[in-house]
Amino acid sequence: MSGRDLFCQPRRIRRGAALTLVFASVLVAGAATGNLPVSDRETAADDARPAAPVGRRADVARAAQEAMTVGTSPLEAAERAVSRSGDRWAAVYSPDEYEEFEDALDGRYTGVGLWARERDGRIEVTKVGSGTPAAEAGIRAGDRLRSVDGEEVDGRPVTEVVSLLRGDGTGESAGTTVRLGLERGTRTWNETLRRARLSRDTVTVRETADRITVIEVAAFTKGSGDEVRTAVRRAPADAGIVLDLRGNPGGLVTEAVTAASAFLDGGLVATYDVEGEQRALHAEPGGDTSRPLVALVDGGTMSAAELLTGALKDRGRAVVVGSRTFGKGSVQMPTELPDGSVAELTVGHYRTPSGRSVDGRGLTPDLEADDEALERAGTVLDGLGGPSR
């Protein structure tokens, strides 16, 4: 495994959209999407269903090489091969797109600085980064996004909305403008924002009035796992902890394992297969195993964030509160093509410590909650012996 579990949204065929959609949640919006339809059964027998189609790396590389030989575009040949593979999560990048992809793993991105989710067919702003173009324009959480550059967004997947927000899907969109149609209560208005190169803190820590330490992880970028561990060590000794993974689209799987090590004393975090070869991920010893812990999740909790949630849930370390997670449990690995472009293809799937498959079904929380999830988490922590009020 390459050590990263990509911020995966479904691949699109259109050239230049792959980066946007694979990293949609990270680059502009933390996409708290609607839940996928799944069976209520989550038994080991039910997990024995056939795996999703796996992209053929050799076939894609061969198609690109043949295109290079005859003087046509290896990237376009790879895109055609990926399209035929049936690999839902595959993506093909130009060298420039892949460079921005790497930047995103470092927490840098091009955008306007807002996070959004789909709710009842509408796109709702859930968070606005301080000092960003969206913040300077006065956009705030709870606003409804009605249109982007004149295109109505109601009923569209949040990933497609993010594609419109980002523009051409590369760093070259920085400095260009985007016109947003917005709604707040009875007021409707338009704002023209200039896209910018931004950086983000993917881990934020705060203490509530009830002396609960809330650690919010927006994505697993480089260094985020150590930030979680540091936050746990610095939390007051008698404080319960809420690990907020809502809207977290995933990222570097090694960082998710490091985060797991903050709460586990070694042991299994997940198993996964790479083209049939079985492998395992283990936490480092020495984590805090006694402090009361609640993990918050929702339909935008994806990929590496689901891997972490599954480990904490299966090993009895955390009570999971929220709504069913997205259900992205596949593993992608990169293949460099002759012209320097890169194909990311599915090579296998991971399972939680109990052997549960996440792909296509997600994880069911121990306690269902929506807008009141944080309040419900506080109640749970009280019951687990967290701070008194």
Secondary structure, 3 states (H helix, E strand, C coil): CCCCECCCCCCCCCCCHHHHHHCHHHHCCCCCCCCCCCCCCCCCCHHHCCCCCCCCHHHHHHHHHHHHHHCCCHHHHHHHHHHHHCCCCCEEECHHHHHHHHHHHCCEEEECCEEEEEECCEEEEEEECCCCHHHHCCCCCCCEEEEECCEECCCCCHHHHHHHHHCCCCHHHCCCEEEEEEEECCEEEEEEEECEEEECCCEEEEECCCCCEEEEECCECCCHHHHHHHHHHHCCCCCCEEEECCCCCCECHHHHHHHHHCCCCCCEEEEEEECCEEEEEECCCCCCCCCCEEEEECCCCCCHHHHHHHHHHHCCCCEEEECCCCCCCEEEEEEECCCCCEEEEEEEEEECCCCCECCCCCCCCCEECCCCHHHHHHHHHHHCCCCCC
